[in-house]
């Protein structure tokens, strides 16, 4: 996300509509706001907001087990407030859970699950379509909906053997038991699924901090029968994490991801070196984390020895590993060399034969955004030119005819575009294919800019803070400065009095369901302001940001 400097872009002239002093002030306010979120240990710790999907599942568990009390009353109130949600799935889930809690029939026929699944599949990568369709069926089934005619057990009813990370393996096992209960099936496949779910220890705590999967696991065990006490204890563990608004979150925390991405943004904006050093020390200490102590549930060679989304979470992943590597190598490569070496080896171990990188497990489908992350992590290491060149070739092969890329871990089309654009900047001067890919990215981002200067999640949608930040970063490294000035002007108008930003969230999990951590809006905007500063005339560092020299953007030497 923040590439080591190599060359300098021409300064952005004030005539392009940019007032450097205003950008400096906005950057300083956001640096102060985001820097204050870093605790004494060097991490950003922020809870995930409530979401209707998990909240509906928890109310259904309470209904199923007869649980009541204040927690149930608060949850009912939360879901009542979402019955008229503009999101069709949220409205249906809230209404179904509330009907069940009131002892009323679901009032839905077998076409509802199929239609809702169909609406979601276009926003998820193609390789996830079958899994996500069956997940929607399972969720609606525990809320009282009849199954569509095409409902079946995952994997066609056989014991699955494909490479799969632990979260997906548990999800698959949960879906298997829920659908098997509705279809009245019990065999060696359901026995294997039950064994997987019990291995998560649902009575002892929320496994991997993954509230959604914990709720699905409890529903699956309830469907299998004979695990009533485990379900009761597991529900009590989940209720401990009820949010103040009465709802329940997707995951409990995302500390490493929030900290590493915030660190890169603060570094790009010229933040206090002492703050950057504290963040680096905290991230380096978290390498491997619970993955080195856990019993693996993944099928295949999972990424190990890197970083996960949060301390205590065993499942390492390409994105957290790559972003953390990029940060450590930017702030203090000598101090963090051992951690960076180990993290680099972990990434190389999962690079696919196609040159791309999966999110979690070697042999799984390579993804553009993960591959771009790995390329940027490798940029500081000349000895990795070969793996980086293969990854760039994969990215060029993955580009759609309109210049974009398949959906990743964001509902914003601009997310993959800006990350691949930064990856392209690491290419050598003779890499004509990567240069052409970058030119197509620049063109599609320019063409989809709204008249107000911002960008929406998808072309034609209203401008939002996150997508505009992604678009701004992309075009900070293009030749035409005019879109940069318009995007900066739009972003500066959105800043709140405390220096923060807002708007809709873009991160998704499991894909394509959106979840929200408020800090994940501030981070891309600060990163964008940091990149934009590289196109402004030389100025002092922003007030409150420390005495770090302004970092300059790189361009590919084409």
C-alpha positions in Angstrom: 0.0 0.0 0.0 2.9 2.3 0.6 5.8 1.6 -1.8 9.5 2.4 -1.2 10.4 5.7 -3.0 12.3 5.4 -6.2 11.4 8.4 -8.4 9.4 11.5 -8.2 6.2 12.5 -9.9 5.8 16.1 -11.0 4.3 18.3 -8.3 0.6 19.0 -8.5 0.1 22.6 -9.4 -2.3 24.8 -7.3 -4.1 25.6 -10.5 -5.5 22.0 -10.4 -7.8 23.0 -7.6 -5.6 21.8 -4.7 -4.7 24.0 -1.8 -1.6 22.4 -0.2 -2.1 24.1 3.2 -5.6 22.7 3.4 -4.4 19.2 2.6 -1.7 19.6 5.3 -4.2 20.6 7.9 -6.7 17.8 7.1 -3.9 15.3 7.1 -2.7 16.6 10.5 -6.2 16.3 12.0 -6.6 12.7 10.7 -3.1 11.7 11.8 -3.9 13.0 15.3 -7.2 11.2 15.4 -5.9 7.9 14.1 -2.7 8.0 16.1 -4.7 8.5 19.3 -6.4 5.1 18.6 -3.0 3.3 19.0 -2.8 2.0 22.6 0.4 1.8 24.8 1.1 -1.7 23.5 1.1 -0.4 19.9 -2.1 -1.9 18.6 -5.5 -0.5 17.5 -8.2 -2.4 19.4 -11.7 -1.6 18.1 -14.8 -3.9 18.3 -16.8 -4.9 15.3 -20.2 -3.3 14.9 -23.4 -5.4 15.1 -24.7 -7.0 12.0 -28.2 -8.4 11.3 -27.0 -11.8 10.0 -25.4 -12.9 13.3 -28.1 -11.2 15.4 -30.8 -13.1 13.7 -28.9 -16.4 14.2 -28.4 -15.6 17.9 -32.1 -14.8 18.4 -33.0 -18.1 16.7 -30.6 -19.9 19.1 -32.3 -18.2 22.1 -35.7 -19.3 20.7 -34.4 -22.8 20.1 -32.9 -23.2 23.7 -35.5 -21.2 25.6 -33.0 -18.5 26.7 -34.5 -15.2 27.8 -33.8 -12.3 30.0 -32.4 -8.8 29.2 -30.0 -10.0 26.5 -32.9 -11.4 24.5 -35.0 -8.3 25.0 -32.2 -6.0 23.8 -31.6 -8.3 20.8 -35.3 -8.2 19.8 -35.3 -4.4 19.9 -32.2 -4.3 17.7 -33.8 -6.6 15.1 -37.1 -4.7 15.1 -35.1 -1.7 14.1 -33.9 -3.5 11.0 -37.1 -5.0 9.7 -37.5 -2.2 7.1 -33.8 -2.2 6.2 -33.1 -1.2 2.6 -30.9 -4.3 2.4 -33.3 -7.0 1.3 -31.5 -9.8 3.1 -31.3 -7.9 6.4 -35.0 -7.2 6.3 -35.9 -10.8 5.7 -33.5 -12.1 8.3 -34.7 -9.7 11.0 -38.4 -10.5 10.2 -37.9 -14.3 10.1 -36.0 -14.3 13.5 -38.6 -12.1 15.1 -41.5 -14.3 13.9 -39.7 -17.4 15.2 -39.2 -15.7 18.6 -42.9 -14.9 18.7 -43.9 -18.5 17.9 -45.2 -17.5 14.5 -44.6 -19.4 11.3 -41.9 -18.1 9.0 -44.4 -17.2 6.3 -42.0 -17.8 3.5 -42.0 -20.4 0.7 -39.1 -22.4 -0.8 -38.4 -19.7 -3.4 -37.2 -17.1 -0.9 -33.8 -18.9 -0.2 -33.1 -19.3 -3.9 -33.9 -15.7 -4.8 -31.9 -14.2 -2.0 -28.9 -16.5 -2.8 -29.1 -15.5 -6.4 -29.0 -11.8 -5.5 -25.8 -12.3 -3.5 -23.8 -14.5 -5.8 -23.0 -11.8 -8.3 -21.0 -10.0 -5.6 -18.9 -12.9 -4.7 -16.0 -14.6 -6.6 -17.1 -17.3 -8.9 -15.2 -20.0 -7.0 -17.4 -19.3 -3.9 -20.8 -19.5 -5.5 -21.8 -23.0 -4.6 -20.6 -22.6 -1.0 -22.3 -19.3 -0.5 -25.6 -20.5 -2.0 -25.7 -23.4 0.5 -24.8 -21.1 3.4 -27.8 -18.9 2.6 -30.0 -22.0 2.5 -28.7 -23.1 5.9 -29.2 -19.7 7.5 -32.8 -19.4 6.2 -33.5 -23.0 7.2 -32.7 -22.4 10.9 -34.9 -19.3 10.7 -37.8 -21.5 9.6 -37.8 -21.3 5.8 -38.3 -24.5 3.7 -35.4 -25.5 1.6 -35.4 -25.0 -2.2 -35.6 -28.1 -4.4 -31.9 -27.8 -5.3 -30.7 -27.9 -1.7 -28.0 -30.6 -1.1 -25.1 -31.2 1.2 -21.8 -29.4 0.4 -19.6 -31.2 -2.0 -22.5 -33.2 -3.5 -22.9 -35.3 -0.4 -19.3 -36.7 -0.3 -16.5 -36.1 2.2 -14.8 -33.0 0.8 -11.0 -33.1 0.1 -10.3 -29.8 -1.7 -7.8 -27.3 -0.1 -9.8 -25.3 2.4 -8.8 -23.0 5.2 -10.1 -23.7 8.7 -12.8 -21.1 8.8 -14.3 -22.5 5.6 -13.9 -26.1 6.8 -16.0 -25.2 9.9 -18.5 -23.3 7.8 -18.8 -26.3 5.5 -19.3 -28.7 8.4 -21.9 -26.4 10.0 -23.8 -26.1 6.7 -23.6 -29.9 6.2 -25.2 -30.7 9.6 -27.9 -28.0 9.3 -29.0 -29.1 5.8 -28.6 -32.7 6.8 -31.1 -32.1 9.6 -33.6 -30.5 7.3 -33.1 -33.2 4.7 -33.2 -36.0 7.3 -29.8 -37.3 6.3 -27.2 -39.0 8.6 -24.2 -40.9 7.3 -20.4 -40.9 7.4 -20.3 -37.4 6.0 -22.4 -35.9 8.8 -20.3 -37.8 11.3 -17.1 -36.2 9.9 -18.8 -32.8 10.0 -19.8 -33.3 13.7 -16.2 -34.2 14.5 -14.9 -31.0 12.9 -17.4 -28.8 14.8 -16.7 -30.4 18.2 -13.0 -29.8 17.7 -13.6 -26.0 17.9 -14.6 -26.4 21.5 -17.8 -24.3 21.3 -18.6 -24.5 25.0 -15.3 -22.9 25.9 -15.4 -19.7 24.0 -16.0 -18.1 20.6 -13.7 -20.1 18.3 -11.2 -17.8 16.5 -13.3 -14.8 17.6 -15.6 -15.7 14.7 -19.1 -15.0 16.0 -20.9 -16.0 12.8 -19.2 -19.3 12.6 -19.8 -19.9 16.3 -23.5 -19.3 15.9 -23.7 -21.6 12.9 -21.8 -24.3 14.8 -24.3 -24.1 17.6 -27.2 -24.4 15.3 -25.6 -27.3 13.6 -25.0 -29.1 16.9 -28.6 -28.4 17.9 -29.7 -29.9 14.5 -27.6 -33.1 15.2 -29.1 -33.6 18.6 -27.5 -34.8 21.8 -25.4 -31.7 22.4 -27.9 -29.6 24.3 -25.5 -28.6 27.1 -22.7 -27.7 24.6 -25.2 -25.5 22.8 -26.4 -23.8 26.0 -22.8 -23.1 27.2 -21.8 -21.9 23.7 -24.7 -19.5 23.5 -23.7 -18.1 27.0 -20.2 -17.5 25.6 -21.6 -15.7 22.6 -23.9 -13.5 24.7 -20.9 -12.2 26.6 -20.0 -10.3 23.4 -23.4 -8.6 22.8 -22.9 -5.1 21.6 -24.3 -2.0 23.2 -27.1 -1.6 20.6 -28.3 -5.2 21.4 -27.0 -6.8 18.3 -24.1 -9.2 17.6 -21.0 -8.8 15.4 -19.5 -10.8 12.6 -16.2 -11.1 14.4 -15.0 -9.9 17.8 -11.9 -8.0 16.7 -9.5 -7.2 13.9 -6.6 -5.8 15.8 -3.7 -6.8 13.5 -5.3 -5.8 10.3 -6.5 -2.4 11.7 -3.0 -1.8 13.2 -1.0 -2.7 10.1 -3.1 -0.8 7.6 -3.2 2.2 10.0 0.5 2.0 10.4 1.1 2.2 6.6 -1.3 5.1 6.4 0.4 6.9 9.3 3.8 6.2 7.7 2.6 7.6 4.4 1.4 10.7 6.1 4.7 11.4 8.0 3.6 10.5 11.5 5.7 10.5 14.7 8.6 8.0 14.4 8.2 6.9 18.0 4.5 6.0 17.2 5.6 4.1 14.1 8.3 2.2 16.0 5.8 1.2 18.7 3.4 -0.1 16.1 6.2 -2.1 14.4 7.3 -3.7 17.7 3.8 -4.8 18.4 3.2 -6.3 15.0 6.5 -8.1 14.9 5.7 -9.7 18.3 2.4 -11.1 16.9 4.0 -13.1 14.0 2.7 -16.7 13.9 0.4 -16.0 16.9 -2.0 -18.7 17.9 -1.3 -20.6 14.6 1.9 -22.0 16.1 0.0 -23.4 19.1 -3.2 -24.5 17.5 -4.6 -27.8 16.2 -5.0 -27.2 12.4 -8.5 -27.7 10.9 -7.5 -26.6 7.4 -7.4 -29.1 4.6 -4.1 -28.6 2.7 -1.0 -26.6 3.5 -2.3 -23.5 5.3 -0.2 -20.3 5.5 1.8 -20.6 8.8 4.5 -18.4 10.3 2.9 -15.2 9.1 0.2 -13.0 10.6 -3.5 -13.4 11.3 -6.3 -10.8 11.6 -5.9 -10.5 15.4 -3.9 -11.9 18.4 -5.3 -15.2 19.4 -6.6 -16.1 16.0 -4.9 -19.1 14.5 -5.7 -18.7 10.9 -2.9 -16.8 9.2 -3.6 -15.2 5.9 -1.9 -13.6 2.9 -3.3 -10.2 3.3 -2.4 -9.6 7.0 1.0 -11.2 6.4 1.8 -9.1 3.3 0.6 -5.8 4.8 2.5 -6.4 8.0 5.6 -7.3 6.1 5.3 -4.1 4.0 5.0 -2.0 7.2 7.9 -3.6 9.0 10.2 -3.3 6.0 9.2 0.4 5.6 9.7 1.5 9.2 12.8 -0.5 10.4 13.9 -3.3 8.1 17.1 -4.0 10.1 15.3 -4.4 13.5 12.6 -6.6 12.0 14.6 -8.6 9.6 14.0 -12.0 11.3 10.2 -11.5 11.4 10.3 -10.3 7.8 12.3 -13.3 6.7 9.9 -15.7 8.3 6.8 -13.9 7.0 8.3 -13.8 3.5 8.9 -17.6 3.6 5.3 -18.1 4.7 4.0 -16.2 1.7 6.3 -17.9 -0.8 5.1 -21.3 0.5 1.5 -20.6 -0.8 2.3 -19.0 -4.1 0.4 -20.9 -6.8 1.7 -22.5 -10.0 -0.2 -19.7 -11.8 2.0 -17.1 -10.0 -0.9 -15.8 -7.9 -1.6 -16.0 -4.2 -4.6 -17.4 -2.4 -6.0 -15.9 0.8 -5.3 -18.8 3.1 -4.2 -22.2 1.8 -1.7 -23.4 -0.9 -3.6 -24.9 -3.8 -6.7 -22.8 -3.3 -7.8 -20.3 -6.0 -5.4 -17.3 -6.5 -6.9 -13.9 -6.1 -5.9 -10.6 -7.6 -6.0 -8.5 -4.4 -4.0 -11.1 -2.4 -1.5 -11.3 -5.2 -1.1 -7.5 -5.3 -0.5 -7.5 -1.6 2.3 -10.1 -1.9 3.9 -8.1 -4.7 4.1 -5.0 -2.6 5.5 -7.0 0.3 8.2 -8.3 -2.0 9.1 -4.9 -3.4 11.8 -4.2 -0.8 13.6 -7.5 -1.7 15.5 -7.6 -5.0 16.1 -11.3 -4.5 12.4 -11.9 -4.9 12.2 -10.5 -8.5 11.3 -13.9 -9.9 8.3 -14.6 -7.6 7.2 -10.9 -8.1 7.4 -11.2 -11.9 5.2 -14.3 -11.9 2.7 -12.6 -9.6 2.5 -9.6 -11.9 1.9 -11.9 -14.9 -1.0 -13.4 -12.9 -2.4 -10.0 -12.3 -2.2 -9.1 -16.0 -4.0 -12.4 -16.8 -6.7 -11.7 -14.3 -7.6 -8.2 -15.5 -11.1 -7.9 -17.0 -11.8 -6.3 -20.3 -13.1 -3.2 -18.6 -9.8 -2.8 -16.6 -11.2 -4.1 -13.4 -10.6 -7.4 -11.5 -12.9 -10.1 -10.0 -14.5 -9.3 -6.6 -12.2 -9.6 -3.7 -12.6 -8.7 0.0 -14.3 -5.4 -0.6 -17.7 -4.3 -2.0 -15.9 -1.4 -3.7 -14.6 -2.1 -7.2 -11.9 0.4 -6.5 -10.2 -1.6 -3.8 -8.6 -4.2 -6.0 -7.8 -1.5 -8.6 -5.8 0.7 -6.3 -3.9 -2.3 -4.8 -3.0 -3.8 -8.2 -2.0 -0.3 -9.4 0.5 0.0 -6.5 1.8 -3.5 -7.3 2.3 -2.5 -10.9 4.6 0.3 -9.8 7.2 -2.3 -8.7 7.6 -3.6 -12.3 10.8 -3.1 -14.2 11.2 -0.6 -17.0 10.9 -3.3 -19.7 7.7 -4.9 -18.4 5.4 -3.7 -21.1 2.6 -6.0 -20.1 2.4 -4.6 -16.6 2.6 -1.1 -18.0 -0.4 -1.8 -20.2 -2.3 -3.2 -17.2 -1.6 -0.1 -15.2 -2.8 2.1 -18.1 -6.1 0.3 -18.2 -6.5 0.7 -14.5 -5.9 4.4 -14.8 -8.4 4.7 -17.6 -11.2 2.9 -15.9 -10.7 4.8 -12.7 -10.8 8.2 -14.5 -13.8 7.2 -16.5 -15.8 6.1 -13.5 -15.1 9.3 -11.4 -18.4 11.0 -10.5 -19.0 14.6 -11.4 -18.6 15.7 -7.8 -15.0 14.4 -7.8 -15.6 11.2 -5.8 -16.3 7.5 -6.6 -19.0 5.1 -5.5 -18.6 1.5 -4.6 -19.6 0.6 -8.1 -19.7 2.8 -11.2 -22.7 5.2 -11.1 -23.3 4.9 -7.4 -23.0 7.9 -5.1 -19.6 8.9 -3.9 -18.4 7.6 -0.6 -15.3 8.3 1.5 -13.6 4.8 1.2 -14.1 4.4 -2.6 -12.9 8.0 -3.2 -9.8 7.3 -1.2 -9.1 4.2 -3.3 -9.6 6.2 -6.5 -7.4 9.0 -5.3 -4.6 6.7 -4.5 -4.8 5.1 -7.9 -4.7 8.4 -9.8 -2.0 9.9 -7.7 0.3 7.7 -9.7 -1.1 8.5 -13.2 0.0 11.3 -15.5 -3.1 13.5 -15.5 -3.4 15.6 -12.2 -6.9 17.0 -12.8 -8.9 14.1 -11.3 -6.6 14.2 -8.2 -7.6 17.8 -7.5 -11.3 17.0 -7.8 -11.0 13.9 -5.6 -9.0 15.8 -2.9 -11.6 18.6 -2.8 -14.4 16.1 -2.3 -12.6 14.3 0.5 -11.7 17.5 2.3 -15.3 18.4 2.4 -16.3 15.2 4.1 -13.9 15.5 7.1 -15.6 15.7 10.5 -14.7 18.1 13.2 -12.7 15.5 15.1 -10.6 14.7 12.0 -12.4 11.4 11.2 -14.4 10.2 8.2 -17.6 8.2 7.8 -19.8 6.7 5.1 -20.7 3.1 4.3 -18.3 0.2 5.0 -16.7 -1.8 2.2 -15.0 -4.8 3.8 -16.9 -8.1 3.4 -16.8 -11.4 5.3 -17.8 -14.0 4.5 -18.0 -12.7 1.0 -20.1 -10.8 0.0 -21.6 -9.7 3.4 -20.4 -6.3 4.6 -19.1 -5.7 8.1 -18.1 -2.5 9.8 -15.2 -1.3 11.9 -15.3 2.5 12.0 -11.5 2.9 11.9 -11.4 1.1 8.6 -12.9 4.2 7.0 -10.3 6.6 8.5 -7.4 4.4 7.4 -7.8 4.5 3.6 -8.6 8.2 3.6 -5.3 8.9 5.5 -3.4 6.6 3.1 -4.9 8.6 0.2 -3.9 11.9 1.8 -0.4 10.6 2.3 -0.1 9.6 -1.3 -1.6 12.9 -2.4 1.1 14.8 -0.4 3.6 13.3 -2.7 2.2 15.3 -5.5 2.1 18.6 -3.6 4.9 21.2 -3.5 7.5 20.6 -0.8 6.1 21.6 2.6 6.8 20.9 6.3 5.2 17.9 7.9 1.6 18.4 9.1 1.1 19.8 12.5 1.1 17.1 15.1 2.4 14.5 12.7 6.1 14.6 13.9 9.2 15.7 12.1 9.3 12.9 9.6 10.3 14.1 6.1 7.4 13.9 3.6 7.4 10.4 1.9 7.3 10.5 -1.9 5.2 8.2 -4.1 6.9 6.0 -6.6 6.2 5.5 -10.3 7.1 2.5 -12.3 10.1 3.4 -14.4 8.5 3.0 -17.8 
